[in-house]
């Protein structure tokens, strides 16, 4: 087997990227879907195995591969396919662009990772383990080499299910005397070493070993003799991590030691609760860590082999993540702030009063604020924007006190606080906060500094959210000019600004201009970032949207389908962006009159959204709304009415009775009632929609006027022609007077 091998007529092996005790991992191409994947090929089954063993192993592989394929979590590697080819068992997985923790430690020359990175990795790992444990799955082989951190900071656990297969097959082999090597013992729980039954608490012990290593630079029992390691896991209390690295937070030290308890019942029982402990520690007020003197290390009795199972005879230590032992490490500049910074030269700004010198900040306090800042970022990545905002506002206030109001790190916290305001629907507050940060950055860093341009671009986005598209256009155009001058036309940040400008042009009604610019940006991003890069696909999605607005639905449908297929390969089936492209595909099908196809599209999408995001998630309800619309287009009005009423009731409860989506559903209820000839009931619904929109949007808003038109039409159907004519007249006058 080598480069170019085609497995099952579909998966072309391109480059071997890993080799281990159970097989090889290859970078490959799925020829059917045109996407890049990773293919794990397990070692061929040799003739030394009897047929019954081979049959059991194959069946176990299939069962465990199905288990792995059923796991859907951002922290677990996606399994696409599995099978057997020419006597070879293989597994097809998403191709991760990143480095495993073992590689990260090696590239860091044996030094531990920065404290904020350790905490972020710990939080993401506990989330992934909580999910898999809730599915009844135990990994059994958690170690740095099985944990990958991708380019965007996402942490993913590899080899779920298959790790268990290799583990079980290995034990069977040892008991039959075939001599298959055990592998590294550095991350094994005491019950694994003793051959006892293991459960999720064994994974938590291994997690403790991993966290110990990335926090200190070495595993808890970093010895050259395998027996000593095994006995250490079984009998010896590990040294507290803070003995080796004093700046580690006290709560992290306690969590790691709790995980490394010898007996399963003494460890935390639940990974989700463990994650809450980490988050609580990260967001707690900073305090100065006490220095812990390194005490004498309890020697591990190397010769004490009692109680260790016979299969451990002849075991070697195996490969661990890094060869360097633990050490007391000075604070890593990347782990926290130093308090040192350089404003732009005085000649670049007008003379201004020199601020009074602040007292030198305590390094530990500043580093603690850096940790809390990163905790806020992690909360944002989890979508917990309200909590993230509270953290960033508190950190901003403390940084201002310690570092001053114009320190870059103070401004960074104020920027993130503004960002959370935008994400929680407070666009006006976000705009004011961004404006303050922009003014300070212009004063201290200059108008063309990358940080200044970033906050000005967010100001433009907030203006767009407020419907001030003309103002947003001016800011975007100004930022784009500066980005092209300082960064170049093809810099990713320049292209992001051009994408936003294209989006805003569409909201200004300049659809042709928006379509042209979006196509140009999509082509540039494909050239610079690659055709399947998420940013390229975002712009192609915008191209499709503008095609729809130009009533070029056939082209829009083709583009949406291409984007959906590409996102499936790059992001996975349950990623929100993949699901969004599938939703728009349904919209395009409906607009083309292909309502039966649209109905099937929405039915599948509803199932997938409910599984990935929940049955009452706004996007799940949006897909259900699309289903109801197409039921009506097919003349199935009784079903359409039932669907619209159900979605309206849920939206009213989840989003509020006057939320725009709720009102759209209420209007759909009225439409269905009208088609069923129940005009009096329809009139009552139309009036509720019109009154709510008038209250929320104003009497002259386009959506309010549409609702009044609906109301007039209903009056007409009820034979109340005079009332209908008067209402039509009023709406026409308001439309004519409305600003354009």
N, C-alpha and C positions, 0 to 999 in steps of 0.2 A: 504494500500500500504506500503510495507516495503522491507527490504533487500531480494534480490533474485527475486523480481517481474520481469516478462518478459513482456515488452510492445510490442504489435503487433508482438509477436513471434520473436523479433529481439534484443531489447535493454534490457539487464539484469541490473537492478538497484543494485548497490553494496554498496554505502555508501552515506547518505545524507550529503551534504557539505554546504548547505545554506537554509535559510527559510526566506521568506518575506511576505509582505502583499498580493501579488498576487499568491503565490504558493511556491514550493520547488525546489531546484536544487540538483541533484544526480550525483555522480560519477557512470558511467555505462560502460558497454562493449557492443560494436556492435558485436553481435555473428556472423553476416554474413561476416564482413570484419576483425574481430579479433582486432579491434582498441579500444582504450579508448576514451570515449566521455563524455560530460556533458549533462544531460537531465533535462530540465526545465519543470516541471509539473504545469500548472495553476490550480487554485482551481476548483473543480467540480462545475458545474452550478447547483445551488440549485433550489428547487421547487418554491421559491418565485418569480422567473423570469417567465414572460409569454413567450409563445412559439415564438412570434415575436421577443422579445428582444434576446432570446437565439439564434434564427436563425441569427439575425444581428450580434451578438457577434462572432458566429462561422465564418461567412463569413468575418468579419473584421479581425479575427485572421489569417485566411488563406491568406488574401490579404497582411497583414502586415508581415507574415512569409515569403511570397514569396519575398517581398521587402527586408527583412533582408538577405535572402539567395542569393539575386542578388548582394549584396555588396561584392566587392573583393578588399580589401586593407589590408596591413600589420597591420594597426592600428585599424581594426574592427574585432571583433570575428566572425569566420567563422560559418555559419549555414549550417548543413549537411542535415537536414530532419525536417519535422513537420507533425502533424496529430492529429487525435482524437482516443482515445482508451478507451472503457468502460466508456464513458461520460467525459473523461479527455482530455483536450487539452494539447499537449506536443510539445516541441521544442528540437531538438538534435543539439548540438553545439560542437565546438572543446573544448577539456579539457585544460584549461590554468594552467600551473604550475607556480605559482607566488602568489603575494599578491595584494589585491586591495589597493588603496591609503588610505582608511579608516583604514585598518589594519596596513599599514606602519606607519601612524601617531600614532596609539595606541601603537605599539611596540616601537616607538620613545619617548614614555612617554609624549606625548603632545607637544614635541618640533617640530619646523618646520623642513622640510627636508633641507639637504645641498643645498646651492644656485646652484651649477652646476646641481644637480638632478632636482631642480625646473625648470631650464631653459631647460634641456633636455626633461622633461615631457611636458612642455609647447609647445616646438617645435613639438614634435610628435603628441600631441593632435590637434594642429592647422592643421597639415597635414591630419589627419583622418577626422576632421570636414569639411575641404575644399572639400575633396573627396565626402563625403556623401551629403553635401549641393549642390554640383554640380550635384548629382543624383536626386535632388529635395526632399531629405529626411531631416526631422527635428527630432532630438532625443527626446526632451521635458523633459527628466529626467536625465540630466547630473549631476552627483555627485560623490564624491570619491568612494563610494561603487560600482559604475558602471564602474570604471576605474581600470584595472589590469596592474601591471608591472610584466612582466615575468622574469624568471631567467636570461635571456640574455640581459635584459634592455629594451626590446620592450614594448611599452605602447599600450594597446588595450582597446577600448571602448566596453562595453557589452550592450546587450538589445536594440540594434537598432530596430526600428519598433515595437517590442513587448512593449517597454516602452510607445510608443504612444498608443498602444492598451489598456494597463492598465490605462493610463491617461484618454482616452476617455470613457472607461467602468466605471471608477471611477466617472467621472463627471456625467454620465448618472445615476449611482446609487445614487449619492447625490441628484440629482434633483428629483429622485423618492422616496427619504426619507428612503433608506435602511440603512443608517448609516455607510457605509463603510468609514474607516479612510482615511484621506487625505495623511498622511505621513509627512516627514520632509519638512518644508518651508525654510530651510536655503539656498537653491540654486535656488529658484524660481524667475523668472523675474517679474517686476512690472506688465507687461501685462498678465502674467499667473495668478497672484494673482487677478487681476481685471476681469478675465474671458474673456479677449479680444482675438482676433485672434493672434496667434503667428507664427513667421517665424524663419529663421535661426539666426536672431539677438537675439532671446530669448535664443538659445543655447549658443551664445557668452556671454550673461550676466551670465549664469550658469557657463561657463568656467571661467569667471572672479572671481566668488565666490570660485570655486575650487582652482584656482591659489592663491587667497588671503589666503586660509586656509593652503595650503602646504607651502606657503612662510612665514606665520606669526605664524601658530599654531592654528588658530581659524578662523571661517567664518567671513565675514565682519560685520554681525549683530549677535553677539554671546550673546543672551539674553535668560533668562529662560521663558519668557512669549511669547507664539506664536503670540499674537496680536502685541507685541512690534517688533517682527521680521518682521511681514508682513508690519507694518507701516514703519519700518526702510527701507525695500526694496522700499517702495512707495515714502517716503518723505525725508529721511535723507541721506545726503552726507556721504559716508564711509570715515573713517580716512585713510589717505595715508598709505600703508603698511610699508613704511620706518619709520613712527612714531613708529612702534613696533619693527623694525629690521633694524638698520641703515646701515648694510653692503649690503642690497639689491641694485642692480644696479638701477640707476635713470630711465633708459629706461623701466625696468620691472615695476617699480612703476607707470609710466605714462600709460603703456599698460593696467595694471589691472584697473586703475581708468577710462580709456576710455571704457573698457568693462562694467563697472558698472554704466554707464550713465543711468539715469532714463528713458529717451525716446529712443525707438529703433533707430530713425534716428540720434541720437547723438553718437551711438556706431560705431565701425568699421563695415563696411558692408560685408567684405570679409575675411574669415579665412585664405585664401592663402596669402593675403597681410599682414595679422597679422603675419603669420609665417615668412615672409620676414623681418618684423620689428624685430622680435626676433633674427633671424640669423644675421642681420646687427648689432644689439646691441652686440651680443656675439663676433663678429669678429672685432668690432671697437677697436681702441687703448685704453688700460686701462687708467682710470683716477681715482683720489682719490675721493670717495664719500663724499659728504658733510653731516655732521650729522644734522638730522632734529629733532628739539625739539618737543617732544610730546605735542600737544596743548590740550586744554580742549575738551573733547568729547561732541558733541551735544547730549543732552538727547533725547531719543525717547519718544514721548508722548504716553504712554501705553494706556491711556484711549481714544485716538482719533481713533475711529473705522469707521469714516465716509468714505464712498467710498469703503469699503471692502464688497465683496459679501456675501450673507447670508450663503452660504455653509461653510464659515470659522468659524461659531459659534461652540464652543466646541472643536476647534482644539488644539492639543498639539504640543509642539515643535518637538517631534519626535527625532530620533537618528541622531546625527551628527558624523563626523569622529572622533573627539577627544574632551575630556571634558575640556582641559586646555585652558585658554584664551590667547590672544596674549601677548607677552612679548618682551622686548629688550634682545636678545640672544647674548652672546659672539660668535665670529667666531668659527664655528665648524671645528675641524681639518680635517674632511673628506671633507669639502667644499673647502678647498684651502691649499696651502703649508705653512708650518711654517718657512721654511728656515733652520730648524734643521735637521741634518743628520749625520750618523756615517759611515765613510769609514771603510774598513776592517782593522784589527789591523796592526800596523806598522811592526810587526815581520813577517808578511806574504808577505812582498814585499821588494825589494831592497831599500837601503837608497836613498832618493831623496830630492831635495831642497824643503824647506817649502815655499809654495806660500805666497805672501804678503796678509795680511788679508784684505778682502773686507769690505767696510762699511756695517753695518747691514741693510738688505733690509727693505723697508717699508712694513709692513704686508699687508696693503690694496693693494699695487701694486702687491705683490706676489700672493695674493688671486685673483686679477683680471687676472693675467696670468693663474692661474689654470682654471678660467672660460673660458678663450679663448682657452686653451688646450682642454678642454672638448667640446667646440664648434667645434674645428677641428675634434675631434673624431666623433661627430654627423654628420658633413658633409661627412666624410668617410662612415658612415653607410648608408647615402643616396646615395652613389656612386658618390659624387661630389669631386673626388680625386684631381683635379687641385686646387680647392678652399681650400680643406683641407691642401694640401701641402703648399700653401701660408701662411696659418694661422700657421702651425707648424714651418715653417722656421722663421717667425717673432717672435713667442714665444720663440724659441730656442735662437735667438739672444738676446732678452731681458733677458731671464733667465741667459744666460752666463754673461751678464753685471752685473746683480744683485746678482747672486748666485755663479758664477764662472764656468769655462768650464767643470769641472769634477763633479759638483753636480748631484746627481741622477736625479733630475727633468730636468736639462738641457739635460742630456743624454736621458731622456725619450722623450723629444721633438725632439731631433735629430733622435732618433729611429723612431718616427712616421713620420717625414719628409722623412726618407729613405723609409719607407713602402709606402708612397704615390708615390714616384718615381717608385717603382716597379709596382704599380697599374696603372701607366700612361705610361707604356711601356719603361721606362728608366732603364733597368736592370743594365747596366754598372754603371750608376751614383748611383743607389741604392746600388750596391755592394761596391763602394768606401765609401759611407756614412756609411753603416753598419760596414765596417772595422774600421773606425775611432771610432765608438761607442764601438765596441768590444775591441779595444786596451785600451780605457779609463776604461771600466768596468773591464777588467782583472787587470789593474793596481790598481783600487780603491776598487773593490769588491772581486776579486779573480776569477780564471779560472772556478771554479765549481759553482759559484753563479747562481741562477736561471735566473737572468736578463742577465748575460753573456751568458749562454747557449741559451737563447731565441734569442739573436742577432746573435750568431754564426749559429743557425739553419736557420735564415733568410738569412744569407750569403750563405749557401748551396743552398737554394731555388733560390737565384739570380744567382748563378753559373749554376744551371740547366737551368734556363731561357735563359742563354747565350750559351747553348749547351755544357758547360764544365762539362759533367756528371761524368767524372773520378775524377775531383777536388771536385765536389759536394759530391761524394761518400765518399771521405776521411773525409770531414768535418762532414757529417752525422754520419759516423761510430764513429768518435771521440766524438761527442756530445752524441750519444747513450750510449757509454761506461760510460761517466760521469753521465748521467741521471740515468742509472741503478744503479750506485754506490751510488749516493746521494739521489735518490728518490724511487728507487725500480723498478722492472721490470713491474709492473702493474699500475704505476702512469699514469694518463691520458697524461701528457706531454711526458713521455717515450714512450707511445704507439703512440702518434702523430709523434714522431721522427722516430719510426720504420715504421710507415705508409709511411712517406716521403722517407725513405730509400728503401722501397719496390718499390715505384713509380719510383725512380731513377734507380733501378736495371733494370726495364723494359726498360728505355730509353737507358741503356747501352747494350741492346740486350740480357740480361740474363733473358729471359722470364720465364723459369722454376723456377729460384731462386725468381723472383719477385712474381710469382703466389704462391709459397710455403709460402713466408714471409707474403704476403697479407692475405692468409687464416689464418695464425697463429695470426696476429694482429686482424682480424675480430672476431675470436673466443675469444681472450682476451678482446676486447672491449665489446662484447656481455656479457661476464661474469662480467666485472667491471661496465659498463655503462648501460647495457640492450640491448636486441636485436634490438630494434627500435630507439635507440639513433641516432641522426644525424651523429655522428662520426662513429658509427658502420656501418651505411648504406653507408657512404663515402668509407670505406674500402671494403665492400662487392661489391660496384660498381667497385672498382679497381680490385677485384678478377674476376669479369665478363669481364672486359677489357682484362686482361691477358689471360683468357680462349679464348677469341676471337683471340688474337695473336697466341695462340697455335692451332688455327683452330678447337677448340672444341666449335663450335657455338651453338649446341643444349644446352649444359650446360650454355653457356654464356646467351642465350635467357632466360632460366629458372631463372637465377640469376637476370638479369635485370628486369624481370617481378616482382619478389619478392621484389626487392628494390623499384621499382615504386609504388607497392601497399602499402608498408610500409611507404614510403614518403608521399603518398596521405593521409594516416591516421594521420601521425605525423606533417607534414609541410603544408598540404593543396594542393589542385589541381593546384594552380597557382604559387607555389614556384619554383624558377629556378631549384632546385635540382630534384624536381618531374618531371619537364618537360625534364630535361636532361636524366633521366632514361628512359622516354618514347621515346626520340629520339634514344637512343642506342638500345632500343627494336626494333625500325624500322630498324636500321642497321643490327641487327642480323637476322631478318626475311628476309631481302634482301639477306644476305649472304647464307642463307639456301635455296634460290630459291623460297621462299614463297612471291613473289613480289606483288601479289594482296593484301595479308594481310598487307604487308609493305606500300602499297599505301594508304590503308584505315587508317593505323596508322598515316602516315604523314599528311593526309588531316585533321584529327581531331586535330593533334598537331599544325598545322599551324593556325587553327582557334583559338585555346586556347592561343598560343603564341601571335598572333596579338592582342587579347583582353587584355592579361596581360602585354605585353611588347611593343606592337606597330607593325604595319606591316613592318617597315623598320629596326627593331632591328636585329643585326647580327644573333641572334639565330633563329629568325623567318625566316630569309633568309637561314640559314643552313637547316632548316626543308624543305623549298621549294626546295633547291638543292637536298635533298634526294628524294623528290617527283619526280623531273625531272629524276633522275638516274633510278628510278624504272619504270617510264613511258617508258624509253628506253629499260629496260630489258623485258618489256612486248611487245616490238616491236612497240610502239606508238611513233615513232621517230619525227613526225611533231609536236606533242604536247610537246615532250621532248625538241625539239629545241626552241619552243616558250617560254617555262618555263625557260630554261637556259639563253636565251637572256635577258629576263626580269630581272632575278635575277642578271645577270652580270652587267646590266646597273645600277641597284639600288646599288649594291656593289661598283661599280666604283664611284658613286656619294657620297655614305655614308662613305666608307672605303678608297677610293683612287684607281686609276687605277692599281697600282702595288702591292696592298695588296694581300697576299697569297690567301685569300678567293676569291677575284676578279679573280685572275689567274686560280683558280680551276674551277670557273664558265666559264671562257673563254675556258678552255680546254674542258669542257662539251659541249659547243657550237660546237667546232671543231669535237668532237666525233659524235654528232648528224648529222652534215653536211656530215661526211664521210659515215655514215650508209645510208644517203639519196642519196649517189653517187655524192655529190658536193665536189669533192676532191680539186679543185683549191681554193675554198673558205675556206675549212678546212686547207689547207697548210698555208694560210695567217694567220689564227688564231693561229695555232701551232707555227709559227715563232714569233708572238707577245709574246706568253707565254714564249718561250725559251729565247728570248732577254731580257724580263723583269726579268726572274729568274736569268739569267747570271749576269745582272747588280746588282740585289739585293743580290744574294746568292753566286755568283762566278761561274766560268765555270766548276768547279769540283764537285759542290754540287749534291747530289743524285737527287733532284727534277729537277735541270737543265738538267742533263743527261737523265732523263725520257722524258723531253720535246723534247730533240734532237732526241731520239728514235722515238717519235711520228712523228716528222718532216720527218725522214728518211722513216718511213712506208708510209707516205703520198706521198713522192716522188716515192716510189715503185709503189703505186697504179696509179700514173699518167704516168707510163711507163718510168720514168727517173732513170733507174736502176743503171747507173754508179754513179750518184750523191748520190743515196741512199746508195750504197755500201761504198763509200768514207766516208759518214757521220757515218754509222754504225762502220767503222773501227776506226775513230777518237774517238767516244764515248767509244769503247772497250778499247782503249789505256788509256783514261782518267780514266776509272773505275779501271783499273789494277794499275794505279799509285796513286790512291786516298788513303789516310791514312785510316787504319781500326781501 
